[in-house]
Amino acid sequence: MSTIDTLPPLRAVIAEHGLSAKKALGQNFLLDLNLTAKIARQAGDLSQCDVLEIGPGPGGLTRGLLAEGARKVLAVEKDARCLPALEQIAAAYPGRLEIVHGDALQLDPLAHLTPPIRIAANLPYNIGTELLVRWLTPAAWPPVWESLTLMFQREVADRIVAQPGSKAYGRLAILAQLRCDARIVMTLPPEAFTPPPKVASAVVHLTARAQPRFPADPAILSHVVATAFNQRRKMLRAALKPLSMDIEGLLVQAGIAPTERAEQIGLEDFCALARLLEAERRASSV
């Protein structure tokens, strides 16, 4: 499928506007409108939703989201060269595409969007993980978004859905799986992109849960997990020693063998340990 609307094929758009991908901006353009439409469909029924898209580039996914019926798309693009191509899309979908020229890391999307909100993006590789962590750790939960449909390098996607015992398992898996249902819904080879990256890519769909899977103070849990995985080769009784003078006793209370390593511990057990550390801190402050 070379077109999903009355607009020109993406290769023609890129040629017209001289949009060679910039490595400094983490750009790899996906030009097959078959694929961009398929990614848009992974976000679900968009007819009653506003959609935030980061790094639209020449607008392949943007067109897919609009063609799939998104109520409104907010496209945030840092590269000014892409704006004329995006303006052409806005003209083809009157009143449904808002373009913001700026840095996604500095944007407050709520100033532009009306709930319910979903996020769908072929994220620039250089800021993808940072954006995901921000979306997973808002000040209040549930978040302003219902779901995330995001493309990452396959290695990052694997880290998001990883289970205990795997090399990919770590802080990102725990952050994602504490509050979301996460799954890989598509994989794409390097040759699907222009220019081809060195690695495969994957689309991850994350649906926000109403409540976290297990109770735990988010800040304490994050600190425990970061401390554990910063020294993942060490046994937990050593890696987590800075957190408590009785860390070995707390591990046992949480049902964790002190000789285990971080990658062997499931989300539920990390949450149990975080609750015990919180209780210890409260007791010591009385």
C-alpha positions in Angstrom: 0.0 0.0 0.0 1.7 3.2 -1.1 -1.0 5.5 0.2 -3.7 5.6 2.9 -5.0 9.1 1.9 -4.7 11.6 -0.8 -1.2 12.7 0.2 1.9 11.7 -1.7 4.0 8.6 -0.8 6.5 9.2 2.0 9.5 8.8 -0.3 8.1 11.7 -2.4 7.6 13.8 0.7 11.1 13.2 1.8 12.5 14.1 -1.6 10.4 17.2 -1.9 11.5 18.6 1.5 15.1 17.2 1.6 14.5 15.2 4.8 17.6 13.1 5.2 17.5 11.5 8.6 19.8 13.0 11.2 21.7 10.7 13.5 22.1 13.5 16.1 18.3 13.5 16.5 18.0 9.7 16.7 16.0 9.7 13.4 15.2 6.6 11.4 12.2 7.1 9.1 9.7 4.3 8.5 8.4 4.9 5.0 6.1 1.9 4.4 2.5 3.2 5.0 1.4 -0.4 5.4 3.6 -0.6 8.5 2.7 2.8 9.9 -1.0 2.0 9.6 -0.5 -1.4 11.3 1.4 0.3 14.2 -1.5 2.8 14.5 -4.0 0.0 14.8 -2.0 -1.5 17.7 -3.1 1.6 19.7 -6.7 0.4 19.5 -9.9 2.4 18.8 -8.8 6.0 18.6 -12.0 7.6 17.6 -12.8 9.0 21.1 -9.1 9.7 22.0 -6.5 12.4 21.6 -3.1 11.0 20.7 0.3 12.3 21.6 3.0 11.5 19.0 6.7 12.3 19.7 9.1 12.7 16.8 6.7 12.3 13.8 9.4 13.1 11.2 7.8 13.2 7.7 4.6 12.0 9.3 4.2 8.3 8.3 2.7 7.3 11.7 0.9 10.6 11.9 -1.0 9.7 8.8 -1.7 6.2 10.1 -3.1 7.6 13.3 -5.4 10.0 11.6 -6.5 7.5 8.9 -7.4 5.1 11.8 -9.7 7.7 13.1 -7.8 9.5 15.9 -10.0 12.4 17.3 -6.9 14.6 17.4 -3.1 14.1 17.1 -0.6 16.3 18.8 2.7 15.9 16.9 5.7 17.2 18.7 8.7 17.6 16.4 12.1 19.1 17.2 13.4 19.1 13.6 12.1 22.3 11.8 12.8 20.7 8.4 9.8 18.3 9.0 7.3 21.0 9.7 6.2 21.7 6.1 5.5 18.0 5.5 3.5 17.9 8.7 1.6 21.0 7.7 0.5 19.3 4.5 -0.9 16.5 6.6 -2.7 19.0 8.8 -4.3 20.5 5.7 -5.5 17.1 4.6 -7.1 16.5 8.0 -8.6 19.8 9.0 -8.8 20.5 12.7 -7.4 17.1 13.8 -3.6 17.6 13.7 -1.8 20.1 16.0 1.9 20.5 15.4 4.3 21.7 18.1 7.8 22.6 17.1 9.8 21.9 20.3 11.5 19.5 22.7 9.3 16.7 23.9 11.2 16.6 27.2 10.1 20.2 27.9 6.4 19.9 26.8 3.3 19.7 29.0 0.9 17.8 26.7 -2.1 18.4 28.9 -2.0 22.0 27.7 -2.9 20.7 24.2 -4.8 17.5 24.8 -8.2 16.4 26.2 -8.6 13.0 27.9 -8.9 10.2 27.2 -5.3 10.4 25.9 -3.1 7.7 24.3 0.5 8.0 23.3 1.8 6.4 20.1 5.2 7.1 18.6 8.2 5.9 16.8 10.4 7.4 19.5 13.7 9.0 18.7 16.3 6.4 19.9 18.2 9.0 21.9 15.3 10.0 24.2 13.0 7.0 24.1 13.9 5.4 27.4 13.9 8.7 29.3 10.4 9.5 28.0 9.1 6.1 28.9 10.4 6.3 32.5 8.7 9.7 32.8 5.4 8.3 31.6 5.7 5.4 34.0 6.5 7.5 37.1 4.1 10.4 37.2 3.3 12.1 40.6 -0.1 10.6 40.6 -1.6 7.3 39.3 -3.6 6.5 37.2 -1.7 8.6 34.7 -3.2 11.0 32.2 -2.7 8.5 29.4 -4.6 5.2 28.9 -2.0 3.4 26.9 1.4 3.7 25.2 2.2 2.2 21.8 5.9 2.8 21.3 8.6 1.7 19.0 12.1 1.0 20.5 15.2 -0.8 19.6 14.5 -4.5 20.1 16.9 -4.6 23.0 14.9 -1.9 24.9 11.6 -3.6 24.1 12.9 -6.9 25.5 13.9 -5.1 28.7 10.4 -3.7 29.2 8.7 -7.1 29.0 11.5 -9.2 30.6 10.9 -11.7 33.3 13.1 -12.6 36.3 16.0 -14.8 35.5 16.7 -13.3 32.1 19.6 -11.0 31.2 17.2 -8.3 30.0 15.4 -8.2 33.4 16.0 -5.1 35.4 14.7 -1.7 36.6 12.9 -0.9 33.3 10.9 -4.2 33.5 9.9 -3.5 37.1 8.8 0.1 36.4 6.7 -1.0 33.5 5.2 -4.1 34.9 4.3 -2.6 38.3 1.7 -0.3 36.8 1.1 -1.6 33.3 0.3 -4.7 31.2 3.1 -4.7 28.7 3.6 -6.8 25.6 5.6 -6.7 22.3 3.0 -6.5 19.5 5.3 -6.1 16.4 8.9 -6.5 15.4 10.5 -4.7 12.5 13.9 -5.5 10.7 16.4 -2.8 10.2 15.7 -2.7 6.4 12.2 -1.4 7.2 13.8 2.0 8.0 15.6 4.7 6.1 18.4 4.7 6.9 18.5 1.2 8.3 19.6 1.2 12.0 22.1 -1.4 13.1 19.5 -3.3 15.2 16.0 -4.6 14.9 13.1 -2.6 16.4 9.9 -3.6 18.2 6.6 -2.0 19.1 5.6 -2.3 22.7 2.0 -1.7 23.9 1.5 -0.8 27.5 -1.9 -0.4 29.1 -2.1 1.5 32.3 -3.6 -0.5 35.3 -6.0 1.3 37.6 -3.8 0.3 40.5 -0.2 -1.1 40.8 0.1 -4.9 40.8 1.4 -4.8 44.4 1.4 -2.1 47.0 4.7 -0.2 47.6 5.9 3.3 47.9 7.0 4.2 44.4 10.1 6.2 45.5 11.3 3.6 47.9 10.7 0.8 45.4 12.6 2.7 42.7 15.5 3.2 45.1 15.6 -0.4 46.1 15.5 -1.6 42.6 18.1 0.8 41.4 20.5 -0.1 44.2 20.0 -3.8 43.6 20.6 -3.7 39.8 23.5 -1.2 40.1 25.5 -4.1 41.5 23.6 -7.0 39.9 26.5 -9.4 40.2 26.5 -9.1 43.9 24.3 -11.1 46.3 21.5 -8.9 47.6 22.7 -8.9 51.2 25.8 -7.1 49.9 24.2 -5.0 47.1 21.5 -3.7 49.4 23.6 -3.2 52.5 23.5 0.6 52.3 19.7 0.5 52.7 19.5 -1.0 56.2 21.7 -2.2 59.0 19.5 -5.3 59.1 19.1 -5.8 55.3 19.6 -9.6 55.7 16.8 -9.8 58.2 14.5 -7.8 56.0 15.3 -9.9 53.0 14.3 -13.0 54.9 11.1 -11.4 56.1 10.2 -10.6 52.5 10.8 -14.2 51.5 14.0 -13.5 49.6 17.1 -15.5 50.1 19.9 -13.0 51.0 22.3 -14.9 48.6 20.0 -14.3 45.6 21.0 -11.7 43.0 18.7 -8.9 41.7 17.8 -10.5 38.4 16.3 -13.5 40.2 13.8 -11.5 42.2 10.3 -11.0 41.0 8.2 -7.8 41.2 6.1 -9.0 44.1 9.1 -9.7 46.3 10.8 -6.4 45.5 7.5 -4.7 46.6 7.4 -6.7 49.8 11.0 -5.6 50.6 10.1 -1.9 49.8 7.2 -2.1 52.3 9.5 -3.5 55.0 12.0 -0.8 54.5 9.3 1.8 54.6 8.0 0.4 57.9 11.6 0.3 59.3 12.1 4.0 58.4 8.8 5.0 60.0 9.7 3.1 63.2 13.1 4.7 63.4 11.6 8.2 63.0 9.2 7.8 65.9 
